[in-house]
Amino acid sequence: MPRGKRRAPEIGETMDSQSKRARTSYTSIPTQHGRRHIRAEDGFSHKRCLTWFQEYTTPDEPETLGPDGMEKFCEDIGVEPENIVMLVLAYKMGATQMGFFSKKEWVKGLTELECDSTIKMVVKLDYLRSILNDANSFKSIYRYAYDFAKDSDQRSMDIITAKAMLSLLLGKHWPLYPQFAQFLEQSKYKVINKDQWCNILEFSRTICMDLSNYDIDGAWPVMLDEFVEWMRMQRNQVSSSVSS
């Protein structure tokens, strides 16, 4: 998941390597009688889930896991905050603000995942990644990401955040993404609205690499008409330079 903006750090995607702690088959929690080991196969405990949440909060904000707590949580489970698996986890929690989990969101998501400890969360990471392989689930997460990442007091997403989120979600899967990112860099667009956001995904899934099936008279946003026109101009310039 993208970092919380303290309120807005940079977003990108990195591949995680699990920490040494994450590789163990159990974790331990303090009790009145010392420490007790929690194994991945132990049953879910609502009380343990809340105790775990409190490890990442502060006395001033006991109901909210903020950016500092998020970094510690990510470190504990062996992933970078910018890793896409954190976006999937936020989606499962129904989190409403990037970089923050409320206690209610934490309990909702982790009860569904049956996670109440570090080791259980580590075990679930591959499952969370696998959700992205389902086209309908990916579409839901992609749509969720728009409202999640944009500033709550803005109707549209600023272009810097949009480019970073598009890179996170489509950068490895859409062959034309590098060209689209280049188009956005030189374009006049300062924000992306939700209609544009949703249509970018549809475009990436349905339009051929050579753009031959793009209908300029279709119901695509003007942004995508302009992208296709820009792409064709770029390709024509390349063809002209090669032929000369």
Disulfide bonds with the S-S distance in Angstrom:
none
